[in-house]
Amino acid sequence: MSEIQRLEIRQPDDWHLHIRDGEMMAAVLPATVAHFGRAIIMPNLVPPVVTTDDARAYLSRIEAVLPDPGFEPLMTLYLTEQTNPADVRAGWESGLIKAMKLYPAGATTNSDAGVRDIELVYQVLETMAEIGLPLLVHGEVVDSDIDIFDREAVFIDRVLSPLQRRLPELKIVFEHITTANGAAFVEAAPANVGATVTPHHLMINRNAMLVGGIQPHNYCLPVPKRETHREALVKAVTSGNESFFLGTDSAPHLNDAKETACGCAGIFNVSVAIACYAQVFDDAGALAHLEAFTSLNGPAFYGLPVNDRKINLCKSQKPLTLPSWLAVGNNYLTNFEPGCPVYWQVT
């Protein structure tokens, strides 16, 4: 660990965030606004955000409950096999649409409307490559004969590598990577390929999900992998490589939906994310690279200015008690628990 006790960094952005809609959105937004200047808003609502008009309506609902007008939601579209390239172009040119999300159909929460055959969306992808619109990729195959712990690695071989070779100018964000394979792919790729990494995939491995009984609040997709993969992710993000940047993939589900016979995939972490990232970098002796990962690399990839605001972090002498839950109406969300001491907090 470093001897550094205080840090001042540019205000971070969250380049992968779920805020849902309605009552849930109103409950979780303040936790994001408290620490982040901007966030890429995921489009997997029910129904999904598939057109520019859908995104405009969703943004209006966000702005109606936004606790700080200085926070900027960055809107995305959900890629389907019926997506209209002309609408994508119009959304990009209007300044509203910042990225397009590729969900393999059935890969995760509310992904049934996603892509089954990537050949059917190449016209859209070619338009995106032409105009510079980033493709955000949930990188897993969904074949029933592929082990769930291997689905990211197989996706790289079957889908992502061929896509990158066929459209080398397409900007791609390999989201919430979970494996050494994912980190190596990004490290070897050109500068128009980046990756987001979550706090939970940097802090837990699959034991946290399965040992001592099923741990539903540590279940997410892609699932955490072996310890060797977690270590590879930490090495990648703390190296100073500009291709890696912050994306919490904070995915709120009420406790009733998590603690059930078929619990929802997703970890709600945004309340503790900055503290967790700081601890990971401190443990790796890499606090000098924290600001780049949290606050500089993402804006550079998206061609946006860094935030003017700054935040301060302070290191406690004793492990902190992190907030464990958030009320949503008469129900609750459980916060991510990293399972190791955390000493950093945003002050």
C-alpha positions as CSV (number, residue, x, y, z in Angstrom):
1,M,0.0,0.0,0.0
2,S,1.0,3.6,-0.6
3,E,1.7,6.1,2.2
4,I,-0.5,8.7,0.4
5,Q,-3.3,9.8,2.6
6,R,-5.2,12.3,0.5
7,L,-5.8,12.7,-3.2
8,E,-7.4,15.3,-5.4
9,I,-8.5,14.1,-8.8
10,R,-10.7,15.3,-11.7
11,Q,-14.3,14.3,-11.2
12,P,-14.8,10.8,-12.6
13,D,-17.3,9.7,-15.2
14,D,-19.1,6.4,-15.3
15,W,-18.9,4.9,-18.8
16,H,-21.3,2.0,-18.1
17,L,-24.3,2.6,-15.8
18,H,-27.9,1.2,-15.3
19,I,-30.4,3.5,-13.7
20,R,-33.6,1.8,-14.8
21,D,-36.7,4.0,-14.8
22,G,-39.5,5.3,-12.6
23,E,-39.2,4.9,-8.8
24,M,-35.9,3.0,-9.1
25,M,-34.3,5.7,-11.2
26,A,-35.3,8.4,-8.8
27,A,-33.8,6.4,-5.9
28,V,-30.4,5.5,-7.5
29,L,-29.6,8.7,-9.5
30,P,-28.5,10.7,-6.4
31,A,-25.8,8.1,-5.6
32,T,-24.3,8.6,-9.1
33,V,-24.6,12.3,-9.2
34,A,-22.8,12.5,-5.8
35,H,-19.5,11.3,-7.4
36,F,-19.7,11.4,-11.2
37,G,-19.9,14.2,-13.7
38,R,-21.3,12.1,-16.6
39,A,-22.5,8.6,-17.2
40,I,-23.2,6.4,-20.2
41,I,-26.8,5.3,-19.6
42,M,-27.6,1.7,-20.6
43,P,-30.7,1.3,-22.9
44,N,-31.9,-2.2,-21.7
45,L,-35.3,-1.0,-20.3
46,V,-38.6,-2.8,-20.9
47,P,-39.2,-1.9,-23.7
48,P,-35.7,-1.1,-24.7
49,V,-34.4,2.2,-26.0
50,V,-34.1,1.4,-29.7
51,T,-34.7,4.7,-31.5
52,T,-33.5,8.2,-31.2
53,D,-37.1,9.2,-30.1
54,D,-37.0,6.6,-27.4
55,A,-33.7,8.0,-26.2
56,R,-35.0,11.5,-26.2
57,A,-38.1,10.5,-24.1
58,Y,-35.9,8.6,-21.7
59,L,-33.6,11.6,-21.3
60,S,-36.6,13.7,-20.5
61,R,-37.6,11.3,-17.7
62,I,-34.1,11.4,-16.3
63,E,-33.9,15.2,-16.3
64,A,-37.3,15.3,-14.5
65,V,-35.7,13.6,-11.4
66,L,-32.1,14.7,-11.8
67,P,-30.9,16.1,-8.5
68,D,-28.0,18.1,-10.0
69,P,-28.4,19.9,-13.4
70,G,-24.6,19.8,-13.7
71,F,-24.6,16.0,-14.2
72,E,-24.8,14.9,-17.9
73,P,-26.6,11.7,-18.9
74,L,-25.0,10.3,-22.1
75,M,-27.6,8.5,-24.1
76,T,-27.3,5.2,-26.0
77,L,-29.3,3.0,-28.3
78,Y,-30.0,-0.7,-28.1
79,L,-28.9,-2.5,-31.2
80,T,-31.4,-4.8,-32.8
81,E,-31.6,-6.6,-36.1
82,Q,-34.3,-4.0,-37.1
83,T,-32.2,-1.0,-36.2
84,N,-32.4,1.7,-38.9
85,P,-29.0,3.1,-39.9
86,A,-30.6,6.4,-40.9
87,D,-32.0,6.8,-37.4
88,V,-28.6,6.0,-35.9
89,R,-27.0,8.6,-38.0
90,A,-29.6,11.2,-37.2
91,G,-29.3,10.6,-33.5
92,W,-25.5,10.9,-33.7
93,E,-25.6,14.1,-35.7
94,S,-28.1,15.6,-33.3
95,G,-25.6,15.2,-30.5
96,L,-28.0,13.1,-28.4
97,I,-26.7,9.6,-29.1
98,K,-23.2,8.9,-27.8
99,A,-23.0,5.1,-28.4
100,M,-24.8,2.0,-29.5
101,K,-25.1,-1.1,-27.3
102,L,-24.7,-4.7,-28.6
103,Y,-26.4,-7.3,-26.4
104,P,-26.2,-10.9,-27.7
105,A,-29.8,-12.0,-27.4
106,G,-30.4,-13.7,-24.0
107,A,-27.0,-12.8,-22.6
108,T,-28.1,-10.7,-19.6
109,T,-30.9,-8.7,-18.1
110,N,-33.5,-7.5,-20.6
111,S,-31.4,-8.6,-23.6
112,D,-34.0,-10.8,-25.4
113,A,-34.4,-8.1,-28.1
114,G,-30.7,-8.2,-28.8
115,V,-28.7,-9.6,-31.7
116,R,-28.8,-13.2,-32.7
117,D,-26.9,-13.0,-35.9
118,I,-24.3,-10.2,-36.1
119,E,-24.3,-10.5,-39.9
120,L,-27.7,-8.9,-39.9
121,V,-26.5,-5.7,-38.3
122,Y,-23.4,-5.0,-40.3
123,Q,-25.1,-2.3,-42.3
124,V,-25.6,-0.4,-39.0
125,L,-22.1,-1.2,-37.9
126,E,-20.7,0.2,-41.1
127,T,-22.6,3.4,-40.6
128,M,-21.3,3.6,-37.1
129,A,-17.7,3.1,-38.3
130,E,-18.2,5.9,-40.9
131,I,-19.5,8.5,-38.4
132,G,-17.4,7.5,-35.4
133,L,-20.2,6.2,-33.1
134,P,-18.8,3.8,-30.5
135,L,-20.1,0.2,-30.2
136,L,-20.5,-0.9,-26.6
137,V,-20.2,-4.7,-26.5
138,H,-21.5,-7.2,-23.9
139,G,-18.9,-9.8,-24.8
140,E,-20.4,-13.2,-24.2
141,V,-21.7,-16.0,-26.5
142,V,-24.9,-17.6,-25.3
143,D,-24.6,-21.1,-26.8
144,S,-25.9,-23.7,-24.4
145,D,-22.9,-25.9,-25.0
146,I,-20.4,-23.2,-23.9
147,D,-19.5,-23.2,-20.2
148,I,-20.6,-19.9,-18.6
149,F,-17.0,-19.3,-17.4
150,D,-15.7,-19.5,-21.0
151,R,-18.3,-17.4,-22.8
152,E,-16.2,-14.2,-22.8
153,A,-13.1,-15.9,-24.2
154,V,-15.2,-17.7,-26.9
155,F,-16.9,-14.4,-27.8
156,I,-13.5,-12.8,-28.5
157,D,-12.6,-15.6,-30.9
158,R,-15.9,-16.0,-32.6
159,V,-17.3,-12.5,-32.7
160,L,-15.1,-9.7,-31.5
161,S,-11.8,-10.5,-33.3
162,P,-13.5,-11.0,-36.7
163,L,-15.5,-7.8,-36.2
164,Q,-12.4,-5.8,-35.4
165,R,-10.6,-7.2,-38.5
166,R,-13.6,-6.6,-40.8
167,L,-14.3,-3.0,-39.5
168,P,-10.9,-1.9,-38.2
169,E,-12.0,1.8,-38.0
170,L,-15.1,1.0,-35.8
171,K,-14.7,2.3,-32.2
172,I,-15.4,-0.5,-29.8
173,V,-15.7,-0.6,-26.0
174,F,-15.4,-4.1,-24.7
175,E,-17.5,-3.6,-21.6
176,H,-17.1,-5.0,-18.1
177,I,-14.3,-7.4,-19.1
178,T,-13.8,-10.3,-16.7
179,T,-10.9,-12.3,-18.0
180,A,-7.2,-12.2,-18.8
181,N,-8.3,-13.0,-22.4
182,G,-10.3,-9.7,-22.4
183,A,-7.5,-7.7,-21.0
184,A,-5.0,-9.2,-23.5
185,F,-7.3,-8.5,-26.4
186,V,-7.6,-4.8,-25.5
187,E,-3.9,-4.4,-24.8
188,A,-3.1,-5.8,-28.3
189,A,-5.8,-3.8,-30.1
190,P,-5.4,-0.3,-31.7
191,A,-6.4,2.9,-29.9
192,N,-10.0,2.8,-31.1
193,V,-10.6,-0.3,-28.9
194,G,-11.1,0.3,-25.2
195,A,-12.6,-1.5,-22.2
196,T,-14.5,-0.7,-19.1
197,V,-13.8,-2.6,-15.8
198,T,-16.1,-2.7,-12.8
199,P,-15.1,-2.4,-9.2
200,H,-16.6,-5.9,-8.4
201,H,-14.6,-7.7,-11.1
202,L,-11.5,-6.1,-9.7
203,M,-12.3,-7.1,-6.1
204,I,-14.0,-10.5,-6.1
205,N,-13.6,-13.8,-7.9
206,R,-16.1,-16.6,-8.4
207,N,-15.7,-17.9,-4.8
208,A,-17.5,-14.8,-3.6
209,M,-20.5,-15.9,-5.6
210,L,-20.5,-19.6,-4.7
211,V,-18.7,-20.4,-1.4
212,G,-20.7,-20.7,1.8
213,G,-23.9,-21.0,-0.2
214,I,-25.2,-19.0,-3.1
215,Q,-24.4,-15.3,-2.7
216,P,-27.1,-13.6,-4.8
217,H,-25.8,-10.1,-4.3
218,N,-22.4,-11.1,-5.9
219,Y,-24.2,-12.6,-9.0
220,C,-23.8,-10.6,-12.1
221,L,-23.3,-11.2,-15.8
222,P,-20.6,-11.7,-17.0
223,V,-20.0,-13.8,-13.8
224,P,-16.8,-13.2,-11.8
225,K,-14.1,-15.7,-12.9
226,R,-11.1,-17.4,-11.3
227,E,-8.6,-15.5,-9.1
228,T,-6.0,-15.5,-11.9
229,H,-8.4,-13.5,-14.1
230,R,-9.1,-11.0,-11.4
231,E,-5.4,-10.5,-10.9
232,A,-5.0,-10.0,-14.7
233,L,-7.7,-7.3,-14.6
234,V,-6.0,-5.5,-11.7
235,K,-2.7,-5.6,-13.5
236,A,-4.2,-4.2,-16.7
237,V,-6.1,-1.2,-15.1
238,T,-3.3,-0.2,-12.7
239,S,-0.7,-0.3,-15.5
240,G,-1.5,3.2,-16.8
241,N,-2.7,1.8,-20.1
242,E,-5.0,4.5,-21.6
243,S,-7.4,1.9,-23.2
244,F,-8.9,1.0,-19.8
245,F,-11.4,3.2,-18.1
246,L,-14.0,3.3,-15.3
247,G,-17.4,1.6,-15.9
248,T,-19.3,0.5,-12.8
249,D,-22.0,-1.5,-14.6
250,S,-23.9,-0.7,-11.4
251,A,-27.1,-2.6,-12.0
252,P,-29.8,-2.2,-9.4
253,H,-32.3,-4.9,-8.6
254,L,-34.6,-4.9,-5.5
255,N,-33.7,-7.4,-2.8
256,D,-36.9,-9.3,-3.6
257,A,-35.7,-9.9,-7.1
258,K,-32.2,-10.9,-6.0
259,E,-33.0,-13.1,-3.1
260,T,-35.2,-15.6,-5.0
261,A,-35.1,-19.0,-6.7
262,C,-34.1,-17.3,-10.0
263,G,-32.3,-14.2,-8.8
264,C,-31.6,-11.3,-11.2
265,A,-28.1,-10.7,-12.5
266,G,-26.5,-7.4,-11.5
267,I,-24.5,-5.8,-8.7
268,F,-25.5,-2.4,-7.3
269,N,-22.2,-0.7,-6.5
270,V,-22.3,3.0,-7.4
271,S,-22.5,4.2,-3.8
272,V,-19.1,2.6,-3.0
273,A,-17.5,2.4,-6.4
274,I,-14.9,5.2,-6.1
275,A,-13.8,4.0,-2.7
276,C,-13.4,0.5,-4.1
277,Y,-11.4,1.6,-7.1
278,A,-9.1,3.7,-4.9
279,Q,-8.5,0.7,-2.7
280,V,-7.6,-1.5,-5.7
281,F,-5.1,1.1,-7.0
282,D,-3.7,1.6,-3.5
283,D,-3.2,-2.1,-2.9
284,A,-1.4,-2.3,-6.3
285,G,0.9,0.6,-5.4
286,A,-0.6,2.5,-8.4
287,L,-2.4,5.5,-7.0
288,A,-0.5,7.6,-9.5
289,H,-2.6,6.0,-12.3
290,L,-6.0,6.3,-10.5
291,E,-7.0,9.6,-12.0
292,A,-6.3,8.5,-15.5
293,F,-8.5,5.4,-15.2
294,T,-11.4,7.2,-13.4
295,S,-11.3,10.6,-15.1
296,L,-9.1,11.0,-18.1
297,N,-9.0,7.9,-20.3
298,G,-12.8,7.7,-20.9
299,P,-13.2,11.3,-22.0
300,A,-10.2,10.9,-24.3
301,F,-11.7,7.8,-25.9
302,Y,-15.1,9.4,-26.4
303,G,-13.6,12.7,-27.6
304,L,-15.0,14.7,-24.7
305,P,-13.4,17.3,-22.4
306,V,-12.4,16.2,-18.9
307,N,-14.6,17.5,-16.1
308,D,-13.7,20.9,-14.6
309,R,-14.8,19.8,-11.1
310,K,-12.5,17.9,-8.8
311,I,-13.1,15.5,-5.9
312,N,-11.1,14.8,-2.9
313,L,-10.4,11.3,-1.4
314,C,-9.1,10.6,2.1
315,K,-7.6,7.5,3.5
316,S,-8.8,6.4,7.0
317,Q,-6.5,4.8,9.6
318,K,-9.1,2.1,10.1
319,P,-11.3,0.1,7.6
320,L,-14.5,2.0,6.8
321,T,-18.0,0.8,7.2
322,L,-19.4,1.1,3.7
323,P,-23.2,1.8,3.2
324,S,-24.9,-1.5,3.0
325,W,-28.3,-0.7,1.5
326,L,-30.4,1.9,-0.3
327,A,-34.2,2.3,0.2
328,V,-36.4,2.2,-2.8
329,G,-40.0,2.9,-1.7
330,N,-40.8,0.1,0.7
331,N,-38.0,-2.1,-0.5
332,Y,-34.2,-2.1,-0.6
333,L,-31.2,-2.4,-2.8
334,T,-28.1,-4.1,-1.3
335,N,-24.8,-2.4,-2.0
336,F,-21.8,-4.2,-3.2
337,E,-19.7,-5.6,-0.4
338,P,-16.1,-6.1,-1.5
339,G,-15.2,-8.6,1.2
340,C,-11.9,-6.9,2.1
341,P,-11.0,-3.8,4.0
342,V,-11.6,-0.5,2.3
343,Y,-9.9,2.6,3.7
344,W,-10.7,5.3,1.1
345,Q,-13.7,7.6,0.9
346,V,-14.8,10.6,-1.1
347,T,-14.8,13.6,1.1
